Amino acid sequence: MAQVIIYEQNGQVAVCVPTGELPINEVLAKDCPEGAIIVDDSVLPQGDDAKYFDAWVLNSGVVTVDATKKAAIIAKQQAAETAKTTAVSKLAALGLTAEEISALGV
Amino acid sequence: MGTLVLTGASSGSATLQSTDGTTTTITLPGTTGTVLNDATCGVCRAWARVNASGTVLASYNVSSVTLLATGIWKATMANALTDANYSYVGSVVTLASGSENMSFESTTSASNAGVIDPTTTQFCYKTAQNSSNNSQPHSFAVFR
């Protein structure tokens, strides 16, 4: 377990990770805005929720995952995956090999 | 004809002695070349290596790295540089298929309001081009 500094900025949680070169209280004062707090990183969302950083919200010093934001992220990822699959299918139909399609960055 | 590089002195003189004992004294800085030193070449002023979980494995002159949004980071240096006209380079370890590039962010290139333009102590960079990748192992170095 390690200590990190969390704060909210424009509706988004930010997690500041000290390198250890300076004491964490000094990092808090120097690198973070007013209102930032030091927490143990074990209190941050873990497991699958850790993947949805943009859905994290900070309320009274506790970080949770906003279900609505998480659902929007998942929908966006699924849409991107669908678009990619469709593009690959169309390129394959044109006769391109898998290597050629990959080279196109699809 | 080879090149002899003297470092650590930009004034005074230096004596070169060959194996037969013959010596030659030259005045610094040399009149036929450029004296290379930290001031003219620049040195690495800061660097860090960050793993996939966001832990800083090793660093120099970096007090913290801050995850602002998925794949968007802000590095803060422990000691300020003389100005913000430094060169910075970085690389990302690719975790999935395809390739990933690290890019350095500015207020004109990023939609996230937490991103700032480089200052003498801070700069922002992006490690994930794909929103599904929250964090990736990466490293950066700052030269000035």
gemmi code that builds the backbone of each chain (N, CA, C; Angstrom):
import gemmi

chains = {
    "A": [
        ("MET", (0.843, -1.192, 0.000), (0.000, 0.000, 0.000), (0.878, 1.241, 0.000)),
        ("ALA", (0.397, 2.242, -0.708), (1.144, 3.492, -0.789), (0.172, 4.652, -0.635)),
        ("GLN", (0.703, 5.748, -0.254), (-0.139, 6.928, -0.106), (-0.121, 7.748, -1.392)),
        ("VAL", (-1.265, 8.253, -1.763), (-1.398, 9.126, -2.924), (-2.197, 10.356, -2.497)),
        ("ILE", (-2.253, 11.313, -3.374), (-3.006, 12.534, -3.094), (-4.122, 12.629, -4.122)),
        ("ILE", (-5.340, 12.859, -3.651), (-6.467, 12.958, -4.580), (-7.124, 14.328, -4.463)),
        ("TYR", (-7.654, 14.763, -5.573), (-8.443, 15.997, -5.585), (-9.353, 15.982, -6.800)),
        ("GLU", (-10.302, 16.886, -6.814), (-11.218, 16.973, -7.942), (-10.924, 18.230, -8.738)),
        ("GLN", (-10.939, 18.082, -10.044), (-10.656, 19.211, -10.922), (-11.599, 19.132, -12.115)),
        ("ASN", (-12.436, 20.130, -12.244), (-13.391, 20.181, -13.354), (-14.246, 18.910, -13.430)),
        ("GLY", (-14.674, 18.450, -12.281), (-15.553, 17.290, -12.242), (-14.865, 15.962, -12.451)),
        ("GLN", (-13.541, 15.971, -12.483), (-12.767, 14.748, -12.705), (-11.819, 14.541, -11.525)),
        ("VAL", (-11.772, 13.300, -11.046), (-10.831, 12.987, -9.975), (-9.416, 12.959, -10.535)),
        ("ALA", (-8.469, 13.528, -9.817), (-7.059, 13.463, -10.182), (-6.322, 12.723, -9.070)),
        ("VAL", (-5.398, 11.856, -9.462), (-4.616, 11.096, -8.478), (-3.148, 11.446, -8.656)),
        ("CYS", (-2.598, 12.076, -7.644), (-1.194, 12.490, -7.666), (-0.354, 11.427, -6.952)),
        ("VAL", (0.624, 10.916, -7.653), (1.480, 9.857, -7.102), (2.861, 10.438, -6.808)),
        ("PRO", (3.197, 10.610, -5.540), (4.540, 11.123, -5.211), (5.615, 10.112, -5.601)),
        ("THR", (6.742, 10.623, -6.021), (7.833, 9.730, -6.414), (8.654, 9.268, -5.215)),
        ("GLY", (8.528, 9.992, -4.117), (9.344, 9.677, -2.956), (10.567, 10.563, -2.828)),
        ("GLU", (10.792, 11.414, -3.820), (11.933, 12.330, -3.736), (11.696, 13.402, -2.672)),
        ("LEU", (10.432, 13.752, -2.466), (10.076, 14.734, -1.445), (9.060, 14.120, -0.500)),
        ("PRO", (8.990, 14.586, 0.755), (7.953, 14.098, 1.676), (6.566, 14.381, 1.098)),
        ("ILE", (5.611, 13.490, 1.340), (4.295, 13.619, 0.711), (3.598, 14.921, 1.103)),
        ("ASN", (3.827, 15.398, 2.307), (3.207, 16.668, 2.720), (3.755, 17.831, 1.892)),
        ("GLU", (5.022, 17.733, 1.515), (5.625, 18.768, 0.681), (5.049, 18.703, -0.737)),
        ("VAL", (4.842, 17.476, -1.221), (4.229, 17.293, -2.540), (2.799, 17.837, -2.529)),
        ("LEU", (2.086, 17.565, -1.442), (0.708, 18.057, -1.298), (0.670, 19.577, -1.424)),
        ("ALA", (1.595, 20.237, -0.741), (1.609, 21.706, -0.746), (2.114, 22.271, -2.069)),
        ("LYS", (3.077, 21.583, -2.677), (3.741, 22.117, -3.868), (3.048, 21.746, -5.183)),
        ("ASP", (2.543, 20.515, -5.267), (2.082, 19.991, -6.557), (0.562, 19.967, -6.715)),
        ("CYS", (-0.169, 20.140, -5.618), (-1.617, 19.935, -5.685), (-2.384, 21.190, -5.276)),
        ("PRO", (-3.611, 21.324, -5.785), (-4.414, 22.495, -5.432), (-4.969, 22.389, -4.010)),
        ("GLU", (-5.474, 23.476, -3.538), (-6.067, 23.497, -2.202), (-7.247, 22.533, -2.156)),
        ("GLY", (-7.387, 21.821, -1.068), (-8.475, 20.860, -0.939), (-8.062, 19.435, -1.225)),
        ("ALA", (-6.855, 19.260, -1.766), (-6.364, 17.903, -2.034), (-6.090, 17.191, -0.710)),
        ("ILE", (-6.288, 15.899, -0.711), (-6.097, 15.132, 0.523), (-5.212, 13.913, 0.272)),
        ("ILE", (-4.529, 13.507, 1.325), (-3.680, 12.313, 1.252), (-4.508, 11.096, 1.679)),
        ("VAL", (-4.478, 10.055, 0.855), (-5.202, 8.825, 1.183), (-4.322, 7.620, 0.874)),
        ("ASP", (-4.711, 6.495, 1.432), (-4.041, 5.250, 1.078), (-4.606, 4.780, -0.268)),
        ("ASP", (-3.752, 4.321, -1.151), (-4.259, 3.956, -2.477), (-5.215, 2.767, -2.445)),
        ("SER", (-5.284, 2.075, -1.319), (-6.207, 0.942, -1.215), (-7.660, 1.394, -1.157)),
        ("VAL", (-7.888, 2.689, -0.877), (-9.276, 3.176, -0.821), (-9.795, 3.566, -2.206)),
        ("LEU", (-8.913, 3.566, -3.186), (-9.345, 3.893, -4.548), (-10.077, 2.691, -5.149)),
        ("PRO", (-10.961, 2.921, -6.109), (-11.669, 1.804, -6.743), (-10.697, 0.738, -7.251)),
        ("GLN", (-11.037, -0.501, -6.985), (-10.156, -1.609, -7.334), (-10.808, -2.500, -8.397)),
        ("GLY", (-10.048, -3.442, -8.892), (-10.559, -4.436, -9.833), (-11.096, -3.814, -11.105)),
        ("ASP", (-12.268, -4.267, -11.523), (-12.853, -3.790, -12.777), (-13.117, -2.277, -12.726)),
        ("ASP", (-13.514, -1.783, -11.561), (-13.810, -0.347, -11.439), (-12.573, 0.520, -11.659)),
        ("ALA", (-11.403, -0.036, -11.417), (-10.166, 0.730, -11.600), (-9.949, 1.101, -13.060)),
        ("LYS", (-10.591, 0.339, -13.967), (-10.413, 0.590, -15.403), (-11.176, 1.828, -15.879)),
        ("TYR", (-12.142, 2.242, -15.078), (-13.010, 3.344, -15.524), (-12.691, 4.621, -14.759)),
        ("PHE", (-11.461, 5.051, -14.912), (-10.976, 6.208, -14.160), (-11.822, 7.444, -14.419)),
        ("ASP", (-12.248, 7.619, -15.652), (-13.023, 8.821, -15.991), (-14.415, 8.815, -15.363)),
        ("ALA", (-14.795, 7.678, -14.779), (-16.099, 7.609, -14.110), (-15.962, 7.790, -12.601)),
        ("TRP", (-14.733, 7.980, -12.140), (-14.528, 8.156, -10.709), (-15.064, 9.518, -10.270)),
        ("VAL", (-15.687, 9.507, -9.102), (-16.170, 10.761, -8.522), (-15.711, 10.820, -7.068)),
        ("LEU", (-15.487, 12.020, -6.601), (-14.992, 12.229, -5.246), (-16.059, 12.930, -4.425)),
        ("ASN", (-16.490, 12.257, -3.365), (-17.493, 12.831, -2.471), (-17.024, 12.681, -1.035)),
        ("SER", (-16.832, 13.808, -0.367), (-16.426, 13.809, 1.050), (-15.202, 12.923, 1.296)),
        ("GLY", (-14.256, 12.986, 0.408), (-13.011, 12.257, 0.591), (-13.065, 10.804, 0.174)),
        ("VAL", (-14.192, 10.372, -0.371), (-14.335, 8.972, -0.791), (-14.503, 8.920, -2.307)),
        ("VAL", (-13.722, 8.069, -2.952), (-13.805, 7.922, -4.402), (-14.688, 6.721, -4.731)),
        ("THR", (-15.696, 6.962, -5.539), (-16.581, 5.888, -5.989), (-16.700, 5.954, -7.511)),
        ("VAL", (-17.341, 4.957, -8.078), (-17.543, 4.927, -9.526), (-18.977, 5.327, -9.839)),
        ("ASP", (-19.129, 6.353, -10.653), (-20.450, 6.811, -11.073), (-20.981, 5.836, -12.127)),
        ("ALA", (-22.085, 5.176, -11.805), (-22.622, 4.134, -12.686), (-23.002, 4.683, -14.058)),
        ("THR", (-23.541, 5.900, -14.085), (-23.959, 6.494, -15.367), (-22.745, 6.774, -16.251)),
        ("LYS", (-21.701, 7.358, -15.640), (-20.474, 7.650, -16.403), (-19.815, 6.356, -16.887)),
        ("LYS", (-19.836, 5.343, -16.014), (-19.236, 4.060, -16.377), (-19.986, 3.443, -17.564)),
        ("ALA", (-21.305, 3.502, -17.523), (-22.107, 2.946, -18.622), (-21.821, 3.685, -19.926)),
        ("ALA", (-21.617, 4.992, -19.831), (-21.318, 5.784, -21.038), (-19.965, 5.397, -21.618)),
        ("ILE", (-18.993, 5.157, -20.738), (-17.661, 4.746, -21.198), (-17.732, 3.385, -21.888)),
        ("ILE", (-18.473, 2.457, -21.267), (-18.605, 1.116, -21.846), (-19.292, 1.188, -23.212)),
        ("ALA", (-20.327, 2.031, -23.302), (-21.045, 2.177, -24.579), (-20.123, 2.740, -25.649)),
        ("LYS", (-19.284, 3.699, -25.256), (-18.353, 4.316, -26.202), (-17.321, 3.285, -26.677)),
        ("GLN", (-16.824, 2.472, -25.731), (-15.845, 1.442, -26.088), (-16.463, 0.402, -27.024)),
        ("GLN", (-17.711, 0.029, -26.734), (-18.386, -0.972, -27.574), (-18.635, -0.417, -28.978)),
        ("ALA", (-18.973, 0.867, -29.042), (-19.205, 1.500, -30.351), (-17.917, 1.527, -31.160)),
        ("ALA", (-16.806, 1.816, -30.471), (-15.510, 1.847, -31.152), (-15.127, 0.465, -31.655)),
        ("GLU", (-15.409, -0.547, -30.834), (-15.086, -1.925, -31.205), (-15.935, -2.368, -32.400)),
        ("THR", (-17.205, -1.975, -32.369), (-18.108, -2.314, -33.476), (-17.644, -1.647, -34.773)),
        ("ALA", (-17.264, -0.391, -34.665), (-16.790, 0.342, -35.841), (-15.533, -0.300, -36.406)),
        ("LYS", (-14.658, -0.757, -35.507), (-13.419, -1.404, -35.942), (-13.729, -2.717, -36.656)),
        ("THR", (-14.629, -3.502, -36.068), (-14.998, -4.784, -36.662), (-15.611, -4.580, -38.055)),
        ("THR", (-16.448, -3.567, -38.162), (-17.085, -3.265, -39.454), (-16.048, -2.860, -40.494)),
        ("ALA", (-15.098, -2.029, -40.064), (-14.057, -1.567, -40.987), (-13.191, -2.728, -41.463)),
        ("VAL", (-12.856, -3.620, -40.526), (-12.036, -4.790, -40.881), (-12.779, -5.667, -41.888)),
        ("SER", (-14.069, -5.845, -41.669), (-14.875, -6.678, -42.575), (-14.909, -6.082, -43.978)),
        ("LYS", (-15.089, -4.769, -44.049), (-15.155, -4.100, -45.357), (-13.816, -4.178, -46.082)),
        ("LEU", (-12.731, -3.997, -45.342), (-11.405, -4.066, -45.959), (-11.088, -5.493, -46.412)),
        ("ALA", (-11.521, -6.465, -45.597), (-11.301, -7.864, -45.963), (-12.089, -8.205, -47.221)),
        ("ALA", (-13.274, -7.615, -47.323), (-14.111, -7.862, -48.508), (-13.475, -7.289, -49.764)),
        ("LEU", (-12.639, -6.284, -49.578), (-11.933, -5.682, -50.715), (-10.698, -6.492, -51.105)),
        ("GLY", (-10.400, -7.535, -50.332), (-9.290, -8.411, -50.663), (-8.020, -8.178, -49.874)),
        ("LEU", (-8.061, -7.270, -48.889), (-6.868, -7.008, -48.096), (-6.629, -8.142, -47.103)),
        ("THR", (-5.365, -8.471, -46.895), (-5.029, -9.501, -45.921), (-5.081, -8.911, -44.521)),
        ("ALA", (-5.037, -9.792, -43.533), (-5.052, -9.339, -42.140), (-3.845, -8.457, -41.839)),
        ("GLU", (-2.699, -8.823, -42.441), (-1.484, -8.033, -42.216), (-1.630, -6.649, -42.825)),
        ("GLU", (-2.206, -6.585, -44.022), (-2.396, -5.291, -44.690), (-3.379, -4.411, -43.923)),
        ("ILE", (-4.400, -5.037, -43.387), (-5.387, -4.278, -42.605), (-4.744, -3.753, -41.323)),
        ("SER", (-3.939, -4.593, -40.697), (-3.257, -4.181, -39.471), (-2.304, -3.023, -39.743)),
        ("ALA", (-1.643, -3.088, -40.912), (-0.706, -2.028, -41.282), (-1.410, -0.688, -41.478)),
        ("LEU", (-2.684, -0.741, -41.780), (-3.462, 0.486, -41.950), (-3.856, 1.094, -40.603)),
        ("GLY", (-3.569, 0.348, -39.538), (-3.881, 0.858, -38.203), (-5.301, 0.591, -37.773)),
        ("VAL", (-5.982, -0.293, -38.493), (-7.375, -0.608, -38.134), (-7.387, -1.669, -37.048)),
    ],
    "B": [
        ("MET", (42.131, 11.619, -39.029), (42.402, 12.440, -37.839), (41.209, 12.317, -36.902)),
        ("GLY", (41.490, 11.997, -35.675), (40.419, 11.822, -34.705), (40.009, 13.126, -34.051)),
        ("THR", (39.080, 13.013, -33.149), (38.585, 14.178, -32.427), (38.800, 13.976, -30.937)),
        ("LEU", (39.396, 14.966, -30.324), (39.599, 14.913, -28.878), (38.612, 15.871, -28.232)),
        ("VAL", (37.843, 15.358, -27.312), (36.852, 16.194, -26.626), (37.291, 16.389, -25.181)),
        ("LEU", (37.492, 17.637, -24.795), (37.808, 17.952, -23.411), (36.539, 18.471, -22.753)),
        ("THR", (36.172, 17.900, -21.637), (34.978, 18.364, -20.945), (35.351, 18.861, -19.557)),
        ("GLY", (34.540, 19.722, -19.025), (34.735, 20.192, -17.655), (35.522, 21.472, -17.544)),
        ("ALA", (36.005, 22.026, -18.658), (36.755, 23.280, -18.582), (36.452, 24.125, -19.816)),
        ("SER", (36.127, 25.363, -19.610), (35.852, 26.261, -20.727), (36.775, 27.472, -20.700)),
        ("SER", (37.751, 27.447, -19.797), (38.738, 28.524, -19.756), (40.043, 27.970, -19.195)),
        ("GLY", (41.101, 28.753, -19.255), (42.398, 28.298, -18.767), (43.139, 27.553, -19.855)),
        ("SER", (43.876, 26.535, -19.471), (44.634, 25.781, -20.458), (44.635, 24.313, -20.095)),
        ("ALA", (44.986, 23.513, -21.066), (45.081, 22.081, -20.847), (46.354, 21.578, -21.515)),
        ("THR", (47.033, 20.634, -20.895), (48.271, 20.090, -21.434), (48.046, 18.658, -21.895)),
        ("LEU", (48.426, 18.412, -23.148), (48.318, 17.076, -23.698), (49.716, 16.485, -23.773)),
        ("GLN", (49.876, 15.268, -23.317), (51.185, 14.631, -23.326), (51.115, 13.326, -24.104)),
        ("SER", (52.012, 13.185, -25.077), (52.029, 11.959, -25.866), (52.846, 10.903, -25.140)),
        ("THR", (52.849, 9.705, -25.643), (53.527, 8.594, -24.976), (55.040, 8.784, -24.932)),
        ("ASP", (55.606, 9.597, -25.845), (57.059, 9.816, -25.807), (57.430, 10.997, -24.910)),
        ("GLY", (56.446, 11.558, -24.211), (56.733, 12.641, -23.292), (56.567, 14.036, -23.851)),
        ("THR", (56.337, 14.123, -25.151), (56.138, 15.438, -25.759), (54.829, 16.039, -25.256)),
        ("THR", (54.883, 17.319, -24.877), (53.671, 17.957, -24.379), (53.258, 19.123, -25.271)),
        ("THR", (52.006, 19.355, -25.294), (51.431, 20.479, -26.029), (50.395, 21.150, -25.133)),
        ("THR", (50.518, 22.448, -24.988), (49.547, 23.179, -24.177), (48.586, 23.933, -25.084)),
        ("ILE", (47.334, 23.774, -24.830), (46.328, 24.496, -25.612), (45.532, 25.405, -24.683)),
        ("THR", (45.137, 26.524, -25.226), (44.338, 27.472, -24.471), (42.856, 27.199, -24.693)),
        ("LEU", (42.145, 27.217, -23.612), (40.696, 26.954, -23.702), (39.920, 28.268, -23.613)),
        ("PRO", (38.843, 28.442, -24.311), (38.310, 27.475, -25.256), (39.135, 27.413, -26.525)),
        ("GLY", (39.127, 26.294, -27.174), (39.916, 26.116, -28.370), (39.488, 27.052, -29.484)),
        ("THR", (40.434, 27.388, -30.334), (40.124, 28.329, -31.412), (39.611, 27.635, -32.660)),
        ("THR", (39.732, 26.316, -32.694), (39.311, 25.620, -33.904), (38.098, 24.730, -33.678)),
        ("GLY", (37.542, 24.793, -32.512), (36.396, 23.946, -32.269), (35.471, 24.559, -31.239)),
        ("THR", (34.541, 23.784, -30.814), (33.568, 24.237, -29.824), (33.798, 23.499, -28.522)),
        ("VAL", (33.873, 24.256, -27.458), (34.000, 23.631, -26.151), (32.650, 23.045, -25.771)),
        ("LEU", (32.639, 21.745, -25.532), (31.391, 21.079, -25.165), (31.319, 20.960, -23.652)),
        ("ASN", (30.292, 21.501, -23.093), (30.086, 21.355, -21.653), (28.588, 21.338, -21.371)),
        ("ASP", (28.214, 21.280, -20.111), (26.805, 21.182, -19.757), (26.005, 22.367, -20.291)),
        ("ALA", (26.660, 23.552, -20.291), (25.931, 24.741, -20.713), (25.620, 24.719, -22.202)),
        ("THR", (26.550, 24.186, -22.995), (26.326, 24.179, -24.445), (25.556, 22.944, -24.900)),
        ("CYS", (25.741, 21.834, -24.226), (25.092, 20.598, -24.660), (23.752, 20.367, -23.967)),
        ("GLY", (23.635, 20.841, -22.742), (22.460, 20.522, -21.961), (22.600, 19.162, -21.320)),
        ("VAL", (21.836, 18.919, -20.295), (21.882, 17.633, -19.606), (20.456, 17.197, -19.287)),
        ("CYS", (20.335, 15.969, -18.872), (19.023, 15.479, -18.461), (18.681, 16.098, -17.113)),
        ("ARG", (17.637, 16.885, -17.092), (17.247, 17.601, -15.859), (16.239, 16.831, -15.024)),
        ("ALA", (15.534, 15.898, -15.639), (14.544, 15.115, -14.893), (14.161, 13.894, -15.713)),
        ("TRP", (13.802, 12.832, -15.019), (13.295, 11.642, -15.707), (12.502, 10.790, -14.728)),
        ("ALA", (11.685, 9.927, -15.269), (10.914, 9.011, -14.420), (10.482, 7.800, -15.221)),
        ("ARG", (10.313, 6.714, -14.508), (9.786, 5.474, -15.082), (8.559, 5.093, -14.258)),
        ("VAL", (7.427, 4.928, -14.941), (6.148, 4.677, -14.268), (5.589, 3.347, -14.750)),
        ("ASN", (5.098, 2.507, -13.833), (4.567, 1.214, -14.265), (3.064, 1.310, -14.546)),
        ("ALA", (2.466, 0.185, -14.912), (1.071, 0.195, -15.355), (0.098, 0.615, -14.267)),
        ("SER", (0.446, 0.379, -13.019), (-0.463, 0.756, -11.936), (-0.272, 2.205, -11.501)),
        ("GLY", (0.652, 2.891, -12.181), (0.872, 4.300, -11.851), (1.940, 4.530, -10.814)),
        ("THR", (2.578, 3.463, -10.363), (3.649, 3.598, -9.379), (4.924, 4.067, -10.058)),
        ("VAL", (5.593, 5.011, -9.448), (6.855, 5.498, -10.005), (7.970, 4.566, -9.538)),
        ("LEU", (8.576, 3.871, -10.485), (9.605, 2.882, -10.142), (10.930, 3.550, -9.806)),
        ("ALA", (11.247, 4.611, -10.518), (12.489, 5.351, -10.276), (12.339, 6.717, -10.912)),
        ("SER", (13.074, 7.678, -10.374), (12.951, 9.031, -10.930), (14.132, 9.882, -10.518)),
        ("TYR", (14.259, 10.999, -11.185), (15.236, 12.014, -10.808), (14.595, 13.388, -11.005)),
        ("ASN", (14.611, 14.192, -9.979), (14.050, 15.548, -10.018), (12.587, 15.580, -10.439)),
        ("VAL", (11.852, 14.553, -10.070), (10.398, 14.536, -10.309), (9.734, 14.312, -8.958)),
        ("SER", (8.918, 15.236, -8.528), (8.293, 15.089, -7.212), (7.013, 14.266, -7.290)),
        ("SER", (6.305, 14.347, -8.431), (5.090, 13.547, -8.549), (4.651, 13.439, -10.003)),
        ("VAL", (3.806, 12.426, -10.262), (3.074, 12.329, -11.529), (1.602, 12.219, -11.147)),
        ("THR", (0.765, 12.921, -11.893), (-0.658, 12.970, -11.548), (-1.492, 12.496, -12.725)),
        ("LEU", (-2.355, 11.508, -12.440), (-3.293, 11.038, -13.467), (-4.489, 11.972, -13.471)),
        ("LEU", (-4.649, 12.731, -14.556), (-5.713, 13.732, -14.651), (-6.987, 13.145, -15.261)),
        ("ALA", (-6.806, 12.242, -16.187), (-7.911, 11.554, -16.853), (-7.303, 10.304, -17.469)),
        ("THR", (-8.114, 9.473, -18.073), (-7.589, 8.241, -18.652), (-6.445, 8.539, -19.618)),
        ("GLY", (-5.257, 8.086, -19.253), (-4.095, 8.255, -20.115), (-3.489, 9.641, -20.141)),
        ("ILE", (-4.041, 10.573, -19.389), (-3.526, 11.941, -19.383), (-2.816, 12.199, -18.054)),
        ("TRP", (-1.550, 12.569, -18.144), (-0.726, 12.727, -16.945), (-0.125, 14.124, -16.870)),
        ("LYS", (0.193, 14.496, -15.641), (0.951, 15.734, -15.418), (2.164, 15.395, -14.563)),
        ("ALA", (3.331, 15.761, -15.049), (4.566, 15.541, -14.279), (4.972, 16.853, -13.618)),
        ("THR", (5.412, 16.742, -12.377), (5.879, 17.920, -11.655), (7.310, 17.691, -11.206)),
        ("MET", (8.164, 18.624, -11.521), (9.568, 18.489, -11.162), (9.827, 19.003, -9.752)),
        ("ALA", (10.756, 18.379, -9.082), (11.071, 18.767, -7.703), (11.717, 20.142, -7.667)),
        ("ASN", (12.610, 20.380, -8.609), (13.286, 21.674, -8.691), (12.998, 22.283, -10.055)),
        ("ALA", (12.632, 23.553, -10.048), (12.251, 24.214, -11.296), (13.441, 24.360, -12.243)),
        ("LEU", (13.142, 24.320, -13.527), (14.167, 24.600, -14.529), (14.263, 26.100, -14.753)),
        ("THR", (15.272, 26.519, -15.460), (15.474, 27.961, -15.648), (14.374, 28.572, -16.501)),
        ("ASP", (13.825, 27.801, -17.425), (12.693, 28.259, -18.230), (11.937, 27.041, -18.747)),
        ("ALA", (10.896, 27.279, -19.521), (10.065, 26.178, -20.014), (10.457, 25.738, -21.419)),
        ("ASN", (11.603, 26.193, -21.887), (12.036, 25.843, -23.247), (12.872, 24.570, -23.266)),
        ("TYR", (12.431, 23.583, -22.524), (13.171, 22.330, -22.462), (12.651, 21.341, -23.499)),
        ("SER", (13.452, 20.341, -23.738), (13.063, 19.259, -24.634), (12.651, 18.078, -23.782)),
        ("TYR", (11.553, 17.440, -24.152), (11.133, 16.280, -23.390), (10.783, 15.152, -24.347)),
        ("VAL", (11.175, 13.963, -23.937), (10.933, 12.772, -24.743), (10.326, 11.700, -23.860)),
        ("GLY", (9.601, 10.786, -24.464), (8.987, 9.734, -23.668), (8.629, 8.539, -24.519)),
        ("SER", (8.336, 7.438, -23.853), (7.931, 6.231, -24.564), (6.939, 5.456, -23.722)),
        ("VAL", (6.132, 4.666, -24.411), (5.074, 3.895, -23.772), (5.252, 2.429, -24.116)),
        ("VAL", (5.020, 1.560, -23.150), (5.045, 0.126, -23.417), (3.670, -0.272, -23.938)),
        ("THR", (3.629, -0.916, -25.084), (2.365, -1.342, -25.670), (1.871, -2.593, -24.955)),
        ("LEU", (0.635, -2.531, -24.478), (0.082, -3.660, -23.743), (-0.835, -4.527, -24.602)),
        ("ALA", (-1.430, -3.915, -25.619), (-2.358, -4.662, -26.461), (-1.846, -4.653, -27.894)),
        ("SER", (-2.635, -5.197, -28.788), (-2.228, -5.201, -30.184), (-2.205, -3.777, -30.707)),
        ("GLY", (-1.445, -3.578, -31.750), (-1.311, -2.230, -32.294), (-0.161, -1.511, -31.626)),
        ("SER", (-0.055, -0.243, -31.896), (1.048, 0.520, -31.323), (0.517, 1.721, -30.563)),
        ("GLU", (1.316, 2.171, -29.630), (0.928, 3.320, -28.827), (2.058, 4.334, -28.872)),
        ("ASN", (1.695, 5.585, -28.886), (2.687, 6.647, -28.872), (2.414, 7.577, -27.705)),
        ("MET", (3.484, 8.043, -27.099), (3.309, 9.062, -26.075), (3.296, 10.412, -26.772)),
        ("SER", (2.380, 11.253, -26.366), (2.346, 12.608, -26.912), (2.359, 13.595, -25.761)),
        ("PHE", (2.917, 14.750, -26.017), (2.958, 15.777, -24.989), (1.845, 16.765, -25.254)),
        ("GLU", (1.114, 17.076, -24.219), (-0.132, 17.806, -24.360), (0.015, 19.299, -24.070)),
        ("SER", (-0.859, 20.063, -24.684), (-0.945, 21.492, -24.391), (-2.409, 21.860, -24.272)),
        ("THR", (-2.670, 23.060, -23.847), (-4.060, 23.475, -23.678), (-4.797, 23.540, -25.015)),
        ("THR", (-4.048, 23.645, -26.096), (-4.696, 23.705, -27.402), (-4.928, 22.322, -27.997)),
        ("SER", (-4.261, 21.301, -27.455), (-4.391, 19.972, -28.039), (-5.287, 19.047, -27.231)),
        ("ALA", (-5.576, 19.417, -26.011), (-6.332, 18.510, -25.153), (-7.681, 19.104, -24.775)),
        ("SER", (-8.645, 18.229, -24.670), (-9.963, 18.687, -24.274), (-10.096, 18.735, -22.755)),
        ("ASN", (-9.219, 17.991, -22.073), (-9.307, 17.957, -20.621), (-8.812, 19.264, -20.022)),
        ("ALA", (-9.631, 19.867, -19.185), (-9.296, 21.180, -18.635), (-8.148, 21.122, -17.625)),
        ("GLY", (-7.813, 19.928, -17.173), (-6.719, 19.829, -16.219), (-5.350, 19.928, -16.862)),
        ("VAL", (-5.316, 19.856, -18.188), (-4.039, 19.926, -18.899), (-3.549, 21.369, -18.941)),
        ("ILE", (-2.262, 21.532, -18.710), (-1.655, 22.862, -18.751), (-0.540, 22.877, -19.785)),
        ("ASP", (-0.177, 24.066, -20.208), (0.999, 24.208, -21.068), (2.247, 24.033, -20.203)),
        ("PRO", (3.360, 23.641, -20.796), (4.574, 23.422, -20.002), (4.998, 24.678, -19.246)),
        ("THR", (5.403, 24.458, -18.002), (5.956, 25.535, -17.189), (7.362, 25.108, -16.759)),
        ("THR", (7.995, 25.888, -15.923), (9.333, 25.522, -15.451), (9.296, 24.308, -14.525)),
        ("THR", (8.108, 23.949, -14.035), (8.011, 22.815, -13.103), (7.072, 21.707, -13.566)),
        ("GLN", (6.203, 21.980, -14.541), (5.209, 20.976, -14.895), (5.000, 20.869, -16.404)),
        ("PHE", (4.649, 19.676, -16.842), (4.209, 19.478, -18.222), (3.242, 18.298, -18.248)),
        ("CYS", (2.410, 18.240, -19.274), (1.410, 17.181, -19.380), (1.696, 16.296, -20.586)),
        ("TYR", (1.327, 15.046, -20.455), (1.539, 14.115, -21.554), (0.439, 13.062, -21.570)),
        ("LYS", (0.343, 12.392, -22.705), (-0.714, 11.409, -22.913), (-0.084, 10.061, -23.233)),
        ("THR", (-0.521, 9.032, -22.511), (0.057, 7.708, -22.751), (-0.901, 6.796, -23.491)),
        ("ALA", (-2.192, 7.032, -23.377), (-3.169, 6.122, -23.970), (-3.905, 6.797, -25.109)),
        ("GLN", (-3.813, 6.217, -26.279), (-4.563, 6.716, -27.413), (-5.932, 6.055, -27.458)),
        ("ASN", (-6.059, 5.000, -26.666), (-7.308, 4.236, -26.643), (-7.929, 4.386, -25.255)),
        ("SER", (-9.174, 4.766, -25.214), (-9.810, 5.038, -23.926), (-9.949, 3.802, -23.050)),
        ("SER", (-9.759, 2.618, -23.633), (-9.878, 1.416, -22.825), (-8.618, 1.174, -21.987)),
        ("ASN", (-7.553, 1.887, -22.330), (-6.321, 1.718, -21.567), (-6.205, 2.834, -20.545)),
        ("ASN", (-6.407, 2.487, -19.298), (-6.362, 3.496, -18.247), (-4.949, 3.986, -18.014)),
        ("SER", (-4.010, 3.074, -17.959), (-2.631, 3.458, -17.708), (-1.702, 2.440, -18.355)),
        ("GLN", (-0.572, 2.918, -18.786), (0.391, 2.033, -19.418), (1.769, 2.338, -18.863)),
        ("PRO", (2.637, 1.334, -18.785), (4.011, 1.605, -18.370), (4.634, 2.625, -19.310)),
        ("HIS", (5.297, 3.591, -18.754), (5.900, 4.629, -19.606), (7.079, 5.288, -18.910)),
        ("SER", (7.803, 6.044, -19.656), (8.937, 6.784, -19.085), (9.117, 8.071, -19.851)),
        ("PHE", (9.751, 9.044, -19.225), (10.026, 10.307, -19.887), (11.319, 10.899, -19.358)),
        ("ALA", (11.875, 11.810, -20.126), (13.104, 12.505, -19.725), (13.040, 13.940, -20.218)),
        ("VAL", (13.621, 14.831, -19.450), (13.604, 16.252, -19.766), (15.046, 16.730, -19.932)),
        ("PHE", (15.312, 17.404, -21.036), (16.658, 17.901, -21.311), (16.648, 19.421, -21.435)),
        ("ARG", (17.681, 20.037, -20.922), (17.807, 21.491, -21.059), (19.266, 21.848, -20.958)),
    ],
}
model = gemmi.Model(1)
for chain_id, residues in chains.items():
    chain = gemmi.Chain(chain_id)
    for i, (resn, *xyz) in enumerate(residues, 1):
        res = gemmi.Residue()
        res.name, res.seqid = resn, gemmi.SeqId(i, " ")
        for name, pos in zip(("N", "CA", "C"), xyz):
            atom = gemmi.Atom()
            atom.name, atom.element = name, gemmi.Element(name[0])
            atom.pos, atom.b_iso = gemmi.Position(*pos), 0.0
            res.add_atom(atom)
        chain.add_residue(res)
    model.add_chain(chain)
structure = gemmi.Structure()
structure.add_model(model)
structure.setup_entities()
